Amino acid sequence: MANITNNNAGPDKSRKVKYRKAKASWNPAMQAIPVPGIRRMVNMAATMKDVIHLSIGQPDLPTPKHIIDAYIDALNAGQTGYTMDAGLPELLVALRDYYSKRYNRKLTRDNILVTSGATEAMYLAISATAAPGRQFIVTDPSFLLYAPLIRMNGGEVKYVPTRAENDHQLDPDEVIRAMGSRTFALILNNPNNPTGAVYPRSTVETILEECAYRGIQVYADEVYDHLIFDDDDFASVLNCSMDLDNIMCISSFSKTYSMAGLRIGWVISSQAAIKSLRRYHMFTTSVANTPSQFAGVAALTWNQECVQDMVNIYRERRDKVVELIDQTPYMTGYKPGGAFFAFPDLPPHVDGSDLALRMLKETGVCVVPGDAFGDNCTNAIRISFSTTCEKLEAAFDRIIPWMAKQQF
C-alpha cells in the first residue's frame, strides 16, 4: 500500500493505491504439457517406505568401466570447454563409421548432429517442423514426449492404436489408412516404449515406402535399437529407406551403454536437414556435454561384448516378467521383443490409473498407468523390468495375491 500525493489537488489531499503482484504470463502452448503419470507415481512413492520400483525407464546396470575411464580421462585432460556445434569431431567420425558398418549405408559427418540426449534430438526435430495444419501420426500407446511437443507447436496428433492381443505390433495397413492430405510426419518408435514391441522389416519397409511416395516425414526414435531379444536383424530406418531425404533417425547412448545421465544423443538425416537443425541446436543447448562425448567415442570404438552381456541380462528378465504376468489374475500379457518394458492389459472397464495408485498404496509396488502413454490404453499398466529378477519376483509376490482379491 502506498500514499501518493496529488500535487494538483493540494498538499493535504492524497489517494491510496493498491499494487497487485505481477503474475507470470505463460505461453498458452504450455497447456499442451500434461502432468506426467510417471512423475506422479514416483513422487508418491518417494514419500513411502519399502517400495519396489517397476516404474523407471532407465538402465539399472553399471556403465562399462572403459566408458567411465574415458569420461574421467577427458576431465583430467582439461576437456571441459565447448566442442563444435555439430559435435566432437572424434565422436562424429565414430558415429559415422559405426552406423555405416552396422546398416551398410554410406554416411558422412555432415549427416550427424550430436545432441544433449535423444530428448533434445526429438525436441529439435518436432518443434522445428510442427505447425498449424500439419498432422503427425503417432502410435497409441507411445512415449509421452511426442504428442505434447507436437501440440505445443500447433501441430495435430492422429493416433494409430496398437493392441495387446496383437503383441502391440503396428499394422502397416492401418497406418496407411490414417494418412491424409494434411499428414506431414509419422513418428516411429522402434523398439517401442511403453510396449517393448519390435516391428519387423516388412512393417518398417511398407510404411517407409508409402511415406516416401507421399512425401511424409519420418522421425524414427531408435534409442532401444540394441536391446533386441529374439531377432538380430533389427529393421532400422537407416537400412530400410532408399535415402534420407524424409528421414530423421534419433538415438542415444543412454539405453545401450547404460549412460542415461551422461546425456548424449544424435540425429542422423540428410545433410540439408542436419544443417538446419544445427542452427536451431545453437539456440537451445548450443553443444552437448564435452567429457560425455569422449565417453561416447570409447563406447563405440571399444569391444561391444558389454552390450551383448547387458542384452542377455535383460532377456532373462523379460522371460521372467512374462512368466509372472501370466500368473497374475486379471492381467493379459504378451512377449515384448525389445527395450525393457511390458504393457499388460487389464479388464476393459478397469481404470489403470486408479489401480496403479491403489497398488502402490496397498502393496508398495510402483508401476505406471497406461493413460500416461495415450488415450486408448487406460486399462493398461507399464511394467519396467530394468531391475533384477529377484526384485521382479518380490514385486509379484505382492501383486499376485493383491490382484486375486480385486473384484472387477
Residue pairs with C-beta under 8 A, 6 or more apart in sequence:
1 16
1 17
1 18
1 19
2 16
2 17
2 19
3 14
3 15
3 16
4 14
4 15
4 16
4 17
5 11
5 13
5 14
6 13
6 14
6 15
29 151
29 152
29 153
29 154
30 152
32 148
32 151
32 152
33 148
33 152
34 144
34 148
36 144
36 372
37 144
37 353
37 368
37 369
37 371
37 372
37 373
38 55
38 57
38 144
38 368
38 372
41 55
41 356
41 357
41 360
41 366
41 367
41 368
41 369
42 53
42 55
42 56
42 366
44 357
44 360
45 51
45 53
45 55
45 360
45 366
48 360
48 364
49 364
50 364
51 360
51 364
51 365
51 366
52 364
52 365
52 366
52 387
52 391
52 394
52 395
52 398
53 366
53 384
53 387
54 365
54 366
54 367
54 383
54 384
54 385
54 387
54 392
54 395
55 366
55 367
55 368
55 382
55 384
56 384
56 386
57 193
57 340
57 341
57 384
57 386
58 254
58 255
58 260
58 386
59 254
59 255
59 258
59 260
59 310
59 340
59 386
60 386
60 387
60 388
61 258
61 310
61 313
62 258
63 257
63 258
63 259
63 262
64 257
64 258
64 299
64 302
64 306
66 298
66 302
67 257
67 259
67 295
67 298
67 299
67 302
68 295
69 298
70 294
70 295
70 297
70 298
71 262
71 291
71 292
71 294
71 295
73 294
74 290
74 291
74 294
74 295
75 291
79 290
79 291
79 294
80 290
80 291
81 290
82 286
82 287
82 290
83 89
83 114
83 287
83 288
83 290
83 293
84 287
85 278
85 281
85 282
85 286
85 287
86 92
86 109
86 112
86 113
86 114
86 274
86 278
87 112
87 113
87 114
87 266
87 287
87 288
87 293
88 114
88 290
88 293
88 294
88 296
88 297
89 109
90 293
90 294
90 297
91 114
91 264
91 293
91 294
91 296
91 297
91 300
92 109
92 112
92 114
93 109
94 296
94 297
94 300
94 301
95 112
95 114
95 266
95 268
95 300
96 107
96 108
96 109
96 111
96 112
97 300
98 300
99 105
99 107
99 238
99 268
100 106
100 107
103 236
103 238
103 239
104 239
105 238
105 239
107 268
108 271
110 271
110 274
110 275
111 244
111 268
111 269
111 270
111 271
111 274
112 266
112 267
112 268
112 274
113 121
113 124
113 266
113 267
113 269
113 274
113 277
113 278
113 281
114 264
114 265
114 266
114 288
114 293
115 121
115 124
115 264
115 265
115 266
115 267
115 281
115 285
115 288
116 263
116 264
116 265
116 285
116 288
116 289
117 252
117 254
117 263
117 264
117 265
118 221
118 223
118 250
118 251
118 252
118 254
118 265
118 266
119 145
119 265
120 265
120 281
120 284
120 285
121 250
121 252
121 265
121 266
121 267
122 145
122 146
122 149
122 219
122 221
122 250
123 145
123 149
123 284
124 267
124 277
124 280
124 281
124 284
125 219
125 248
125 250
125 267
125 277
126 136
126 146
126 149
126 150
126 153
126 155
126 219
127 149
127 152
127 153
127 280
128 276
128 277
128 280
129 184
129 185
129 217
130 136
130 149
130 150
130 152
130 153
130 154
130 155
130 184
131 153
131 154
131 155
132 154
132 155
133 156
133 182
134 154
134 155
134 156
134 182
134 184
134 185
135 155
135 156
135 157
135 158
135 180
135 182
135 183
135 184
136 146
136 150
136 155
136 156
136 157
136 158
136 183
136 184
136 185
136 186
136 187
137 158
137 159
137 160
137 175
137 178
137 179
137 183
137 185
137 186
137 187
138 146
138 147
138 150
138 157
138 158
138 159
138 160
138 186
138 187
139 159
139 160
139 161
139 162
139 170
139 187
139 189
139 192
139 374
140 159
140 160
140 161
140 162
140 373
140 374
140 375
140 376
140 377
141 162
141 168
141 194
141 195
141 343
141 370
141 373
141 374
141 376
141 377
141 380
142 159
142 187
142 189
142 192
142 193
142 373
142 374
143 189
143 193
143 194
143 221
143 373
144 372
144 373
146 157
146 187
146 189
147 157
150 156
150 157
151 157
155 184
156 182
158 178
158 183
159 374
159 375
159 376
160 170
160 171
160 174
160 175
160 178
161 374
161 376
161 377
162 168
162 169
162 170
162 171
162 192
162 195
162 197
164 332
164 333
164 334
164 343
164 344
164 345
164 380
165 332
165 334
167 197
167 334
167 335
167 336
167 337
168 192
168 195
168 196
168 197
168 334
168 336
168 343
169 197
169 199
169 200
169 203
170 197
170 199
170 203
170 207
172 202
172 203
172 206
172 207
172 210
175 186
175 207
175 210
176 206
176 207
176 210
179 210
179 214
179 216
183 214
183 216
184 216
184 217
185 216
185 217
185 218
185 219
186 207
186 211
186 216
186 217
186 218
186 219
187 219
187 220
187 221
188 199
188 204
188 207
188 218
188 219
188 220
188 221
188 237
189 220
189 221
189 222
190 197
190 198
190 199
190 204
190 220
190 221
190 222
190 225
190 235
191 197
191 198
191 224
191 225
191 227
191 228
191 336
191 337
191 338
191 339
192 198
192 199
192 338
192 339
193 223
193 224
193 339
193 341
194 341
194 343
194 368
194 370
194 372
194 373
194 382
195 336
195 341
195 343
196 318
196 336
196 337
196 338
196 339
196 340
196 341
196 342
196 343
197 336
197 337
197 338
198 228
198 230
198 231
198 234
198 336
198 337
198 338
199 235
200 231
200 235
201 233
201 235
201 240
203 235
204 235
204 236
204 237
204 240
205 235
205 240
207 218
208 218
208 237
208 240
208 241
208 247
210 216
211 217
211 218
211 246
212 241
212 242
212 246
215 246
216 246
217 246
217 247
217 248
218 237
218 241
218 246
218 247
218 248
219 248
219 250
220 236
220 237
220 247
220 248
220 249
220 250
221 250
221 251
222 236
222 237
222 249
222 250
222 251
223 250
223 251
223 252
223 254
223 255
223 265
224 255
224 338
224 339
225 234
225 236
225 251
225 256
226 234
226 255
226 256
226 307
226 311
227 255
227 256
227 310
227 311
227 314
227 338
227 339
227 340
228 234
228 311
228 337
228 338
229 311
229 314
229 315
229 318
229 336
229 337
229 338
230 337
231 337
236 249
237 247
237 249
238 247
238 249
238 268
241 247
243 270
244 268
244 269
244 270
244 273
245 270
247 269
247 270
248 267
248 268
248 269
248 273
249 267
249 268
249 269
250 265
250 266
250 267
250 268
251 265
251 266
251 268
252 259
252 264
252 265
252 266
253 259
253 262
253 264
253 265
253 295
253 296
253 299
254 260
254 262
254 263
254 264
254 265
255 339
256 299
256 307
257 299
257 306
257 307
258 310
259 292
259 295
259 296
259 299
262 289
262 292
262 295
262 296
263 288
263 289
263 292
264 288
264 289
264 292
264 293
264 295
264 296
265 288
267 273
267 274
267 277
269 277
314 340
314 385
314 386
316 389
317 340
317 385
317 386
317 387
317 388
317 389
317 392
318 335
318 336
318 340
318 342
318 385
320 385
320 389
320 392
320 393
321 342
321 383
321 385
321 392
322 333
322 334
322 335
322 336
322 342
324 392
324 393
324 396
324 400
325 331
325 333
325 342
325 344
325 383
326 333
327 396
327 400
328 344
328 396
328 399
328 400
328 403
329 400
329 403
329 404
329 406
330 346
330 347
330 350
330 403
330 406
330 408
331 344
331 345
331 346
331 403
332 344
332 345
332 346
333 342
333 344
334 342
334 344
336 342
336 343
340 384
340 385
340 386
341 382
341 383
341 384
341 385
342 382
342 383
342 385
343 370
343 377
343 380
343 381
343 382
343 383
344 380
344 381
344 383
345 379
345 380
346 352
346 355
346 379
346 380
346 381
346 408
347 379
347 408
348 379
349 379
349 408
350 379
350 408
351 378
351 379
352 369
352 370
352 371
352 377
352 378
352 379
352 380
352 381
353 369
353 370
353 371
353 378
355 369
355 381
355 406
356 366
356 367
356 368
356 369
356 381
357 369
359 365
359 367
359 399
359 402
360 366
360 367
362 402
363 398
363 399
363 402
364 398
365 395
365 398
365 399
367 381
367 382
367 383
368 381
368 382
368 384
369 378
369 380
369 381
369 382
370 377
370 378
370 379
370 380
370 381
370 382
371 377
371 378
372 382
373 382
385 392
